[in-house]
């Protein structure tokens, strides 16, 4: 199995989250989609894995989950996502790695 990593930063208030999204390049993994992110369990939420057709789609799913389960979720929802079904794209920044 060959994986490629994509990194995003997500900002919620004063907190910054670094997402590492895996892309299945070759091999059999039994994933329902090509991209996934695994979020570790925290004090307020259980461990969660998200899959999607693009790395950005997966990052948005993870960001939405964090906002909903954040102790400051009312602030996050009011400030960052007024009536949109997904977080505004400027809240997610893709990290470019130089090799």
Secondary structure, 3 states (H helix, E strand, C coil): CEEEEEEEEEEECCEEEEEEEEEEEECCCCCCCCEEEEECCECCECCEEEEECCHHHHHHHHHHHHHHHCCCHHHHHHHHCCCCCCCCHHHEEEECCCC
